[in-house]
Amino acid sequence: MATNIVRESAKIYEFPVRDLARLNAMRERQTPKPVIYESGSASWYHEEAIREAERAPKQ
């Protein structure tokens, strides 16, 4: 019985993308999107109240 068995690691092959639109869509999904913290000016007072509560010293 053989006790010295060597196993090779799996090889990962990247499939070619033939469609240019799909390739661009893949690249777009991989790029990080900017984070939008505020969306609109109607609730600025609410956002400011949250910031004040976060800045207040914790008891």
N, CA, C and O atoms as a GROMACS GRO file, in nm:
protein
  236
    1MET      N    1   0.085  -0.118   0.000
    1MET     CA    2   0.000   0.000   0.000
    1MET      C    3   0.089   0.124   0.000
    1MET      O    4   0.184   0.134   0.078
    2ALA      N    5   0.058   0.218  -0.089
    2ALA     CA    6   0.137   0.340  -0.101
    2ALA      C    7   0.093   0.442   0.003
    2ALA      O    8  -0.026   0.472   0.014
    3THR      N    9   0.188   0.495   0.078
    3THR     CA   10   0.155   0.595   0.180
    3THR      C   11   0.198   0.735   0.140
    3THR      O   12   0.166   0.831   0.210
    4ASN      N   13   0.268   0.748   0.030
    4ASN     CA   14   0.320   0.877  -0.014
    4ASN      C   15   0.241   0.923  -0.137
    4ASN      O   16   0.291   0.914  -0.249
    5ILE      N   17   0.119   0.971  -0.116
    5ILE     CA   18   0.034   1.016  -0.227
    5ILE      C   19   0.042   1.168  -0.236
    5ILE      O   20   0.020   1.238  -0.137
    6VAL      N   21   0.074   1.218  -0.355
    6VAL     CA   22   0.083   1.362  -0.377
    6VAL      C   23  -0.038   1.406  -0.458
    6VAL      O   24  -0.064   1.353  -0.567
    7ARG      N   25  -0.110   1.502  -0.406
    7ARG     CA   26  -0.227   1.554  -0.478
    7ARG      C   27  -0.193   1.693  -0.530
    7ARG      O   28  -0.138   1.777  -0.459
    8GLU      N   29  -0.228   1.715  -0.655
    8GLU     CA   30  -0.206   1.847  -0.713
    8GLU      C   31  -0.322   1.938  -0.679
    8GLU      O   32  -0.435   1.893  -0.658
    9SER      N   33  -0.294   2.067  -0.674
    9SER     CA   34  -0.397   2.166  -0.649
    9SER      C   35  -0.484   2.182  -0.775
    9SER      O   36  -0.440   2.156  -0.887
   10ALA      N   37  -0.605   2.224  -0.754
   10ALA     CA   38  -0.696   2.246  -0.867
   10ALA      C   39  -0.649   2.365  -0.949
   10ALA      O   40  -0.595   2.461  -0.895
   11LYS      N   41  -0.669   2.359  -1.076
   11LYS     CA   42  -0.636   2.470  -1.166
   11LYS      C   43  -0.763   2.542  -1.203
   11LYS      O   44  -0.863   2.479  -1.239
   12ILE      N   45  -0.761   2.675  -1.194
   12ILE     CA   46  -0.878   2.756  -1.225
   12ILE      C   47  -0.854   2.822  -1.360
   12ILE      O   48  -0.755   2.892  -1.379
   13TYR      N   49  -0.945   2.798  -1.451
   13TYR     CA   50  -0.936   2.856  -1.585
   13TYR      C   51  -1.042   2.963  -1.600
   13TYR      O   52  -1.157   2.943  -1.561
   14GLU      N   53  -1.004   3.076  -1.657
   14GLU     CA   54  -1.100   3.184  -1.681
   14GLU      C   55  -1.160   3.165  -1.820
   14GLU      O   56  -1.088   3.153  -1.919
   15PHE      N   57  -1.291   3.163  -1.824
   15PHE     CA   58  -1.358   3.145  -1.952
   15PHE      C   59  -1.352   3.275  -2.032
   15PHE      O   60  -1.370   3.383  -1.975
   16PRO      N   61  -1.329   3.267  -2.160
   16PRO     CA   62  -1.324   3.390  -2.241
   16PRO      C   63  -1.464   3.448  -2.260
   16PRO      O   64  -1.561   3.375  -2.280
   17VAL      N   65  -1.473   3.580  -2.253
   17VAL     CA   66  -1.599   3.649  -2.276
   17VAL      C   67  -1.596   3.701  -2.419
   17VAL      O   68  -1.509   3.780  -2.455
   18ARG      N   69  -1.689   3.657  -2.499
   18ARG     CA   70  -1.686   3.693  -2.640
   18ARG      C   71  -1.772   3.815  -2.672
   18ARG      O   72  -1.750   3.883  -2.772
   19ASP      N   73  -1.868   3.842  -2.588
   19ASP     CA   74  -1.959   3.953  -2.612
   19ASP      C   75  -1.904   4.078  -2.543
   19ASP      O   76  -1.883   4.078  -2.422
   20LEU      N   77  -1.880   4.184  -2.619
   20LEU     CA   78  -1.820   4.306  -2.564
   20LEU      C   79  -1.911   4.372  -2.460
   20LEU      O   80  -1.863   4.425  -2.360
   21ALA      N   81  -2.043   4.368  -2.484
   21ALA     CA   82  -2.136   4.428  -2.387
   21ALA      C   83  -2.130   4.353  -2.254
   21ALA      O   84  -2.135   4.415  -2.148
   22ARG      N   85  -2.120   4.220  -2.258
   22ARG     CA   86  -2.112   4.142  -2.135
   22ARG      C   87  -1.980   4.169  -2.063
   22ARG      O   88  -1.975   4.176  -1.940
   23LEU      N   89  -1.873   4.184  -2.140
   23LEU     CA   90  -1.743   4.214  -2.082
   23LEU      C   91  -1.746   4.348  -2.010
   23LEU      O   92  -1.696   4.360  -1.899
   24ASN      N   93  -1.805   4.449  -2.074
   24ASN     CA   94  -1.816   4.582  -2.011
   24ASN      C   95  -1.904   4.577  -1.887
   24ASN      O   96  -1.876   4.644  -1.788
   25ALA      N   97  -2.012   4.497  -1.891
   25ALA     CA   98  -2.099   4.484  -1.775
   25ALA      C   99  -2.025   4.418  -1.659
   25ALA      O  100  -2.042   4.458  -1.544
   26MET      N  101  -1.943   4.319  -1.689
   26MET     CA  102  -1.865   4.253  -1.584
   26MET      C  103  -1.766   4.350  -1.522
   26MET      O  104  -1.750   4.353  -1.400
   27ARG      N  105  -1.701   4.429  -1.604
   27ARG     CA  106  -1.604   4.527  -1.552
   27ARG      C  107  -1.673   4.634  -1.468
   27ARG      O  108  -1.620   4.678  -1.366
   28GLU      N  109  -1.792   4.674  -1.510
   28GLU     CA  110  -1.866   4.776  -1.437
   28GLU      C  111  -1.910   4.725  -1.300
   28GLU      O  112  -1.910   4.801  -1.203
   29ARG      N  113  -1.947   4.598  -1.292
   29ARG     CA  114  -1.987   4.541  -1.164
   29ARG      C  115  -1.870   4.531  -1.068
   29ARG      O  116  -1.889   4.536  -0.946
   30GLN      N  117  -1.749   4.519  -1.120
   30GLN     CA  118  -1.632   4.502  -1.034
   30GLN      C  119  -1.576   4.634  -0.984
   30GLN      O  120  -1.500   4.635  -0.887
   31THR      N  121  -1.611   4.745  -1.047
   31THR     CA  122  -1.559   4.874  -1.001
   31THR      C  123  -1.641   4.922  -0.882
   31THR      O  124  -1.764   4.912  -0.885
   32PRO      N  125  -1.577   4.974  -0.779
   32PRO     CA  126  -1.652   5.020  -0.662
   32PRO      C  127  -1.735   5.144  -0.694
   32PRO      O  128  -1.690   5.233  -0.767
   33LYS      N  129  -1.854   5.149  -0.640
   33LYS     CA  130  -1.945   5.262  -0.661
   33LYS      C  131  -1.929   5.362  -0.548
   33LYS      O  132  -1.900   5.323  -0.435
   34PRO      N  133  -1.946   5.492  -0.575
   34PRO     CA  134  -1.936   5.591  -0.469
   34PRO      C  135  -2.054   5.579  -0.372
   34PRO      O  136  -2.166   5.545  -0.412
   35VAL      N  137  -2.027   5.608  -0.247
   35VAL     CA  138  -2.130   5.601  -0.144
   35VAL      C  139  -2.195   5.737  -0.133
   35VAL      O  140  -2.126   5.838  -0.119
   36ILE      N  141  -2.327   5.741  -0.138
   36ILE     CA  142  -2.402   5.866  -0.126
   36ILE      C  143  -2.462   5.869   0.015
   36ILE      O  144  -2.547   5.787   0.049
   37TYR      N  145  -2.417   5.964   0.094
   37TYR     CA  146  -2.463   5.971   0.232
   37TYR      C  147  -2.595   6.046   0.245
   37TYR      O  148  -2.678   6.011   0.330
   38GLU      N  149  -2.616   6.145   0.164
   38GLU     CA  150  -2.740   6.221   0.172
   38GLU      C  151  -2.805   6.222   0.034
   38GLU      O  152  -2.738   6.240  -0.068
   39SER      N  153  -2.934   6.202   0.034
   39SER     CA  154  -3.006   6.203  -0.094
   39SER      C  155  -3.123   6.299  -0.084
   39SER      O  156  -3.235   6.260  -0.050
   40GLY      N  157  -3.098   6.423  -0.112
   40GLY     CA  158  -3.204   6.523  -0.106
   40GLY      C  159  -3.180   6.623   0.004
   40GLY      O  160  -3.103   6.598   0.096
   41SER      N  161  -3.245   6.736  -0.007
   41SER     CA  162  -3.226   6.840   0.093
   41SER      C  163  -3.347   6.856   0.185
   41SER      O  164  -3.345   6.941   0.273
   42ALA      N  165  -3.449   6.775   0.166
   42ALA     CA  166  -3.570   6.791   0.247
   42ALA      C  167  -3.551   6.742   0.390
   42ALA      O  168  -3.620   6.789   0.480
   43SER      N  169  -3.459   6.650   0.412
   43SER     CA  170  -3.444   6.595   0.547
   43SER      C  171  -3.309   6.630   0.608
   43SER      O  172  -3.253   6.552   0.685
   44TRP      N  173  -3.256   6.747   0.575
   44TRP     CA  174  -3.124   6.785   0.626
   44TRP      C  175  -3.125   6.797   0.778
   44TRP      O  176  -3.025   6.766   0.843
   45TYR      N  177  -3.237   6.841   0.834
   45TYR     CA  178  -3.246   6.858   0.978
   45TYR      C  179  -3.242   6.723   1.049
   45TYR      O  180  -3.186   6.711   1.158
   46HIS      N  181  -3.301   6.623   0.987
   46HIS     CA  182  -3.298   6.488   1.044
   46HIS      C  183  -3.156   6.433   1.043
   46HIS      O  184  -3.110   6.375   1.141
   47GLU      N  185  -3.087   6.450   0.932
   47GLU     CA  186  -2.949   6.404   0.922
   47GLU      C  187  -2.860   6.477   1.023
   47GLU      O  188  -2.773   6.416   1.084
   48GLU      N  189  -2.883   6.606   1.042
   48GLU     CA  190  -2.804   6.683   1.138
   48GLU      C  191  -2.832   6.637   1.280
   48GLU      O  192  -2.740   6.634   1.363
   49ALA      N  193  -2.955   6.602   1.311
   49ALA     CA  194  -2.988   6.552   1.445
   49ALA      C  195  -2.918   6.419   1.471
   49ALA      O  196  -2.873   6.394   1.583
   50ILE      N  197  -2.908   6.335   1.371
   50ILE     CA  198  -2.837   6.208   1.387
   50ILE      C  199  -2.690   6.234   1.413
   50ILE      O  200  -2.629   6.171   1.500
   51ARG      N  201  -2.631   6.327   1.338
   51ARG     CA  202  -2.489   6.359   1.358
   51ARG      C  203  -2.465   6.416   1.498
   51ARG      O  204  -2.365   6.383   1.562
   52GLU      N  205  -2.557   6.502   1.545
   52GLU     CA  206  -2.542   6.557   1.680
   52GLU      C  207  -2.547   6.448   1.784
   52GLU      O  208  -2.470   6.449   1.880
   53ALA      N  209  -2.638   6.353   1.767
   53ALA     CA  210  -2.649   6.242   1.863
   53ALA      C  211  -2.523   6.156   1.863
   53ALA      O  212  -2.483   6.106   1.968
   54GLU      N  213  -2.461   6.139   1.748
   54GLU     CA  214  -2.338   6.062   1.742
   54GLU      C  215  -2.222   6.135   1.804
   54GLU      O  216  -2.132   6.072   1.860
   55ARG      N  217  -2.221   6.269   1.796
   55ARG     CA  218  -2.112   6.348   1.854
   55ARG      C  219  -2.126   6.365   2.006
   55ARG      O  220  -2.028   6.390   2.075
   56ALA      N  221  -2.248   6.351   2.057
   56ALA     CA  222  -2.272   6.372   2.199
   56ALA      C  223  -2.196   6.268   2.280
   56ALA      O  224  -2.188   6.151   2.241
   57PRO      N  225  -2.140   6.310   2.396
   57PRO     CA  226  -2.066   6.214   2.479
   57PRO      C  227  -2.160   6.106   2.534
   57PRO      O  228  -2.271   6.134   2.579
   58LYS      N  229  -2.113   5.986   2.529
   58LYS     CA  230  -2.192   5.871   2.579
   58LYS      C  231  -2.181   5.867   2.730
   58LYS      O  232  -2.075   5.894   2.785
   59GLN      N  233  -2.289   5.832   2.797
   59GLN     CA  234  -2.289   5.826   2.943
   59GLN      C  235  -2.266   5.686   2.990
   59GLN      O  236  -2.263   5.660   3.110
   0.00000   0.00000   0.00000
